[in-house]
Amino acid sequence: MRAFRTLRSAGILSAVAICTLSEPPRAGAQPLRVAQHTVVRAARVLDGTGRVLTRRDVHIAGGRIVAIHPSTGLLPRGGIDLGNRTLLPGLIDTHVHLGWYLTSAQRLHENGDSDTPAMGALQHAGNAWATLRAGFTTVQSIGEADNADLRDAINRGSIPGPRVITSLGSLNERSAGGSPDSLRAVVRRFKARGADVIKIFASKSIRDGGEATMSPAQLEAACGEATAQGLRSVVHAHSAESVQRAARANCTQVEHGVFADDATRAVLVERGTFFDPQCGLVFHNYLDNKSWFEGIGNYNAEGFASMERALPLAEAGIGSASRTNRLKLVFGTDAVAGAHGRNAEELVCRVRRGGQPAMEAIISATSLAAESLRLEKELGRVAIGYAADLIATDGDPSQEIEATQRVRFVMRNGVVYRNDPSGTAPGVRSDRASGRLPPTRKSR
């Protein structure tokens, strides 16, 4: 992981807010402050737990859902009629990298290139805006040291974006010397800096084979200290051995797990570990756009070949995971530069390539994802008392998962950030289910 420049200047953040919201006049281009009490009417509601409701009025006050009733009569003044669209909770991506972006030269930004901090701030804000407009109202952005500035600017309302949960960096087997006591100290320092979660690298990159790198004792120290500090731990692990070590160390969540097998999934179930493997978005983003990354670190011919070999394993792994009873399979894309705002492609891959049932995929990105973040009483459901994080799609994603790519309405905390008029918005595809991923990438 690279360390990225920070968004420290208030002037930069002001510029970000102006540039982000100064789009050509178009429905949904700017946040639309709704009345203190408003009603959203939908023909169909997916509540985030598997229930489907029809013709419902969702009452919102103070940024929360205060009532849900069958639709009757005329909408009150200021009400929002979604017509035939499907209403569901704002989607949650438990694994993104909002600080990763492409420079004007169409290369992955690195420290030491010609981009200024102001350029980086604008790009970070743009990634956040693209993600929110795509219907993802909460993300866990992990591994980047400067995410605190972005998180806090969004929380203040300086710029629009999803709710951001961040680790402010990561640790591995070499951090502070790598002894168990040293790793515990690193965790405490992250907590003191304001980290929401601890990110741990327990295996090599998939481009380097994915072998385990952290010992059981190291993982027990790092994850145990995170728990002691009241924080969750999210572990990068590809090999079966590294995934099992993380689960046995009572780490909260494991990401990737390309080489996980049935025995490994059984350990995840036994320990109650959340699991967010990837299906296709991150792989295709790299493989279809090699020129953006080639020559940087392990983005080389051997690394790309490793990802090519891993892709069918990843797709098959989603199917195996979705068929594993009681496995807590949550949604995480690992969205990096070039993939922000395309997060729903991963849902399509999970269903069309991995074989996960569409409703289960939706639950993995709503109520179950919220549970993995320990926000299950706040987010991930259309229910009374929950935050008014709501989106609407053209079509029913529980029947046609591609509908998650046709988000037309976005509300976060009761504020409307997108409300397209009826019909397809300019520049937005309206592909129907085709049994393949949508053509957002160059041909391979």
C-alpha positions in Angstrom: 0.0 0.0 0.0 1.2 3.5 -0.7 0.9 6.5 1.7 -1.0 9.2 0.0 -0.8 13.0 0.5 -3.2 14.5 3.1 -6.0 17.0 2.6 -4.8 19.5 5.2 -5.7 22.9 3.8 -9.1 24.3 4.6 -8.7 26.2 1.3 -8.3 23.0 -0.6 -11.4 21.5 1.1 -13.4 24.6 0.1 -12.2 24.2 -3.5 -13.2 20.6 -3.4 -16.7 21.4 -2.2 -17.2 24.0 -4.9 -15.8 21.9 -7.7 -17.6 18.8 -6.7 -21.0 20.4 -6.5 -20.7 22.8 -9.4 -21.9 20.4 -12.1 -24.1 21.5 -15.1 -27.7 21.9 -13.9 -29.2 18.4 -13.7 -31.5 16.6 -11.4 -29.5 15.3 -8.4 -26.4 17.4 -9.2 -26.4 19.0 -5.8 -27.7 17.9 -2.4 -31.3 18.7 -2.1 -32.2 19.6 1.5 -35.5 18.1 2.2 -38.1 19.3 4.7 -37.7 18.3 8.4 -40.3 15.7 7.9 -40.8 14.2 4.4 -42.3 11.1 2.9 -40.7 8.8 0.2 -43.2 6.7 -1.7 -42.1 3.6 -3.5 -43.9 0.9 -5.4 -41.6 -1.8 -4.0 -39.2 -1.9 -1.0 -36.4 -4.3 -0.3 -35.9 -3.9 3.4 -32.3 -5.3 3.5 -33.1 -8.5 5.3 -34.9 -10.4 2.5 -38.4 -9.0 2.9 -40.1 -7.4 -0.1 -42.8 -4.8 0.6 -45.2 -3.2 -1.9 -46.6 0.3 -2.1 -45.0 1.8 1.0 -44.6 5.4 2.3 -41.4 5.8 4.3 -41.6 8.8 6.7 -38.3 10.5 7.5 -37.5 13.1 10.2 -34.2 14.3 11.6 -32.3 12.0 9.2 -34.0 8.9 10.4 -36.9 6.6 9.4 -39.8 7.3 11.8 -42.6 5.4 10.2 -43.5 3.0 7.3 -47.1 2.7 6.1 -48.9 1.3 3.1 -49.2 4.1 0.5 -52.6 5.9 0.7 -54.0 9.2 -0.7 -52.0 12.1 -1.9 -48.4 12.6 -0.9 -47.9 15.5 1.5 -46.3 18.7 0.3 -42.6 18.0 -0.3 -43.0 14.3 -0.6 -40.9 12.2 -3.0 -42.7 9.8 -5.4 -40.3 7.2 -6.8 -42.9 5.9 -9.2 -42.2 2.3 -10.1 -38.7 2.2 -8.8 -37.4 -0.1 -6.1 -36.4 1.4 -2.8 -33.7 -0.3 -0.7 -31.2 0.6 2.0 -28.1 2.5 0.9 -25.5 0.0 -0.2 -22.4 -0.7 1.9 -18.9 -1.6 0.5 -16.7 -2.9 3.3 -13.5 -2.7 1.3 -12.5 0.3 -0.9 -9.5 2.6 -1.3 -10.8 6.1 -1.9 -7.3 7.6 -1.9 -6.3 5.7 -5.0 -6.7 7.7 -8.2 -5.5 8.2 -11.8 -3.4 11.3 -12.6 -4.1 13.4 -15.7 -1.4 11.2 -17.4 -3.7 8.2 -16.8 -1.3 6.6 -14.3 -1.8 5.5 -10.8 -0.9 8.4 -8.5 2.3 7.8 -6.4 4.1 9.9 -4.0 6.7 11.9 -5.8 4.8 12.4 -9.1 3.8 15.8 -10.3 0.4 16.0 -8.6 -0.1 18.7 -6.0 -1.9 18.2 -2.7 -4.8 20.2 -4.1 -5.0 17.8 -7.2 -5.1 14.9 -4.8 -7.8 16.4 -2.7 -10.0 17.0 -5.7 -9.5 13.4 -6.9 -10.3 12.0 -3.4 -13.5 14.0 -3.3 -14.4 13.0 -6.8 -14.0 9.3 -5.8 -16.3 9.8 -2.9 -18.9 11.6 -5.0 -18.9 8.9 -7.7 -19.3 6.3 -5.0 -22.2 8.1 -3.3 -24.0 8.7 -6.7 -23.7 5.0 -7.4 -25.8 4.2 -4.3 -23.1 3.3 -1.8 -23.8 5.4 1.2 -21.3 3.8 3.5 -17.8 2.5 2.7 -14.9 1.1 4.7 -11.8 2.7 3.1 -8.8 0.9 4.5 -5.0 1.1 4.2 -4.5 4.8 3.4 -3.0 7.2 6.0 -4.8 10.3 4.8 -8.4 9.1 4.8 -9.1 10.9 8.1 -9.3 14.3 6.3 -11.7 12.9 3.7 -13.8 11.2 6.3 -14.0 14.3 8.5 -14.7 16.7 5.6 -17.7 14.5 4.6 -18.9 14.3 8.2 -18.8 18.1 8.4 -20.8 18.5 5.2 -17.9 20.3 3.4 -18.1 17.8 0.6 -20.6 15.1 -0.4 -19.7 11.5 0.0 -20.5 8.2 1.7 -20.0 7.6 5.3 -16.3 6.7 5.5 -14.9 4.2 8.0 -11.1 4.1 7.8 -8.0 2.4 9.3 -5.6 5.3 8.6 -3.0 2.8 7.4 -2.1 -0.8 8.0 0.4 -3.1 9.8 2.2 -6.3 8.8 4.7 -8.8 10.1 7.5 -6.2 10.0 5.7 -3.3 11.7 7.8 -1.8 14.6 10.0 -4.9 14.5 7.2 -7.4 14.4 7.2 -8.7 18.0 3.8 -9.3 19.6 4.3 -6.4 22.0 5.4 -4.1 19.2 2.3 -4.9 17.1 0.1 -4.2 20.1 1.8 -0.8 20.4 1.2 -0.1 16.7 -2.5 -0.9 17.2 -2.7 1.5 20.1 -1.1 4.3 18.1 -3.6 3.8 15.3 -6.4 4.1 17.9 -4.8 7.3 19.3 -4.7 8.8 15.8 -8.5 8.2 15.3 -8.6 5.0 13.3 -12.1 3.4 13.1 -10.7 -0.1 12.4 -7.3 -1.9 12.2 -6.1 -3.2 8.8 -3.6 -6.1 8.9 -1.6 -7.7 6.1 -1.3 -11.4 6.9 -0.3 -12.7 3.4 1.6 -11.6 0.4 -0.3 -9.9 -2.5 -2.0 -12.1 -5.0 0.6 -10.8 -7.5 3.3 -12.4 -5.3 1.5 -15.7 -4.7 -0.5 -14.9 -1.6 1.5 -16.9 0.9 1.1 -16.4 4.7 3.4 -13.8 6.2 2.2 -13.3 9.8 2.6 -16.0 12.5 -0.3 -17.1 14.7 1.3 -15.2 17.6 1.6 -12.0 15.6 -2.1 -12.2 14.5 -3.3 -13.0 18.0 -1.4 -9.9 19.3 -2.6 -7.5 16.6 -6.3 -8.7 16.5 -6.4 -9.2 20.3 -5.2 -5.6 20.9 -7.7 -4.3 18.4 -10.5 -6.0 20.3 -9.1 -4.7 23.6 -9.1 -1.2 22.2 -12.7 -1.5 21.1 -11.8 -1.7 17.4 -12.5 -4.3 14.7 -9.7 -5.9 12.7 -9.8 -6.5 9.0 -7.1 -8.9 7.6 -5.7 -9.2 4.1 -5.2 -12.9 3.5 -5.1 -14.9 0.3 -3.8 -18.4 1.2 -5.9 -20.9 3.1 -3.3 -21.0 5.8 -3.3 -17.2 6.3 -7.1 -17.1 6.3 -7.3 -19.8 8.9 -4.7 -18.2 11.1 -6.7 -14.9 11.0 -9.9 -16.7 11.9 -8.3 -18.6 14.8 -6.8 -15.4 16.1 -10.4 -14.1 16.4 -9.8 -11.3 13.9 -13.1 -9.7 12.9 -13.0 -9.9 9.1 -10.9 -11.5 6.4 -10.7 -10.1 2.9 -9.8 -11.8 -0.4 -9.2 -15.5 0.4 -8.7 -16.5 -3.2 -7.2 -19.8 -2.2 -9.7 -20.6 0.6 -11.0 -24.2 0.5 -13.9 -26.0 2.2 -11.8 -26.6 5.4 -10.9 -22.9 5.5 -14.6 -21.8 5.1 -15.5 -24.2 7.9 -13.0 -22.4 10.2 -14.6 -19.1 9.3 -18.0 -20.4 10.2 -16.8 -21.9 13.4 -15.2 -18.6 14.5 -18.0 -16.4 13.2 -15.5 -14.4 11.1 -16.9 -12.1 8.4 -15.5 -12.8 4.9 -15.4 -10.5 2.0 -13.8 -12.2 -1.0 -13.8 -10.5 -4.4 -15.3 -11.8 -7.6 -14.2 -9.7 -10.5 -14.3 -5.9 -10.4 -10.8 -5.4 -9.0 -9.2 -8.1 -11.2 -10.8 -6.7 -14.4 -9.9 -3.2 -13.4 -6.3 -4.1 -13.3 -6.2 -6.6 -16.2 -8.2 -4.4 -18.6 -6.2 -1.3 -17.8 -2.6 -2.5 -17.4 -1.2 0.8 -18.7 -2.5 2.6 -15.6 -0.4 0.4 -13.2 2.3 -1.4 -15.2 5.8 -0.8 -13.9 4.7 0.2 -10.4 5.9 -2.2 -7.7 4.6 -5.8 -8.5 2.3 -4.5 -11.3 4.4 -6.4 -13.9 4.0 -9.3 -16.3 4.3 -11.9 -13.6 1.9 -10.0 -11.3 -0.7 -9.6 -14.0 -0.4 -13.3 -14.9 -1.0 -14.2 -11.3 -4.2 -12.2 -11.3 -5.3 -13.9 -14.6 -4.9 -17.3 -12.9 -6.7 -16.1 -9.8 -9.8 -14.8 -11.6 -11.6 -18.1 -12.2 -10.7 -19.2 -8.7 -12.2 -16.0 -7.3 -15.5 -16.4 -9.3 -15.8 -20.1 -8.2 -14.9 -19.1 -4.6 -17.9 -16.8 -4.4 -20.2 -19.7 -5.3 -18.6 -22.0 -2.8 -18.8 -19.3 -0.1 -22.5 -18.5 -0.8 -23.3 -22.2 -0.5 -21.5 -22.5 2.9 -24.2 -22.6 5.6 -23.8 -19.9 8.2 -20.8 -18.2 6.6 -20.9 -14.5 7.1 -20.3 -13.5 3.5 -20.2 -9.7 3.2 -19.8 -7.4 0.3 -16.4 -5.8 -0.4 -15.0 -4.8 -3.8 -11.4 -3.6 -3.1 -12.2 -0.7 -5.4 -9.0 1.1 -6.4 -8.2 3.8 -9.0 -10.5 3.5 -11.9 -13.2 1.5 -10.1 -14.8 4.0 -7.9 -18.5 4.4 -8.7 -18.5 1.0 -10.5 -18.8 -0.9 -7.2 -22.1 -2.6 -8.3 -20.3 -4.5 -11.0 -19.1 -6.7 -8.2 -22.7 -7.5 -7.3 -23.4 -8.4 -10.9 -20.3 -10.6 -10.9 -21.3 -12.3 -7.7 -24.7 -13.3 -9.1 -23.9 -13.9 -12.8 -20.4 -15.4 -12.5 -20.3 -16.7 -8.9 -23.9 -18.0 -8.6 -24.8 -16.2 -5.4 -28.6 -15.6 -5.3 -29.5 -12.0 -6.0 -31.3 -11.4 -2.7 -28.4 -12.8 -0.7 -26.0 -10.5 -2.6 -28.2 -7.5 -1.7 -28.3 -8.6 2.0 -24.5 -9.0 1.9 -24.2 -5.3 0.9 -26.9 -4.0 3.3 -27.8 -5.5 6.7 -25.0 -8.1 6.9 -22.4 -5.5 5.8 -23.8 -3.2 8.5 -23.4 -6.0 11.1 -19.8 -6.5 10.0 -19.2 -2.8 10.8 -21.0 -3.1 14.2 -23.6 -0.7 12.8 -26.5 -3.2 12.5 -28.7 -1.0 14.7 -28.1 2.1 12.5 -27.6 1.1 8.9 -28.5 -1.5 6.3 -32.3 -1.7 6.7 -35.4 0.1 5.7 -36.8 0.0 9.2 -38.1 2.4 11.9 -35.3 4.0 13.8 -32.6 3.5 11.2 -30.7 6.2 9.4 -32.4 7.5 6.3 -29.8 6.0 4.0 -32.0 5.1 1.0 -31.5 4.5 -2.7 -33.9 3.6 -5.6 -33.2 1.7 -8.7 -34.9 1.2 -12.1 -36.0 -2.4 -11.8 -36.0 -4.9 -9.0 -32.4 -5.9 -8.1 -33.7 -9.0 -6.3 -34.9 -10.3 -9.7 -32.3 -8.6 -11.9 -29.1 -7.8 -10.1 -28.1 -5.4 -12.9 -30.7 -3.0 -11.5 -28.1 -2.1 -8.9 -26.2 -0.3 -11.7 -29.3 1.8 -12.4 -29.4 3.8 -9.2 -31.6 6.9 -9.8 -32.2 8.2 -6.2 -29.7 8.6 -3.3 -30.5 9.8 0.2 -28.0 9.8 3.0 -29.0 10.8 6.5 -32.2 12.3 5.1 -30.5 14.5 2.5 -31.2 13.8 -1.1 -28.0 13.7 -3.3 -29.6 12.3 -6.4 -33.1 12.2 -7.8 -33.2 11.6 -11.5 -36.3 12.3 -13.5 -38.2 9.4 -15.0 -36.4 7.7 -17.8 -32.8 7.0 -18.2 -30.5 9.8 -17.1 -28.1 11.2 -19.7 -25.0 9.1 -20.0 -26.3 6.2 -17.9 -26.6 2.7 -19.3 -29.8 0.8 -19.0 -28.6 -2.7 -19.9 -30.9 -5.5 -19.0 -29.8 -8.8 -17.6 -27.7 -10.6 -20.2 -25.8 -13.2 -18.2 -22.6 -11.2 -18.5 -20.9 -8.3 -16.9 -21.9 -4.9 -18.3 -19.5 -3.5 -21.0 -17.8 -0.9 -18.9 -14.3 -2.1 -19.7 -12.1 -2.5 -22.7 -12.1 -5.9 -24.3 -9.4 -8.2 -23.0 
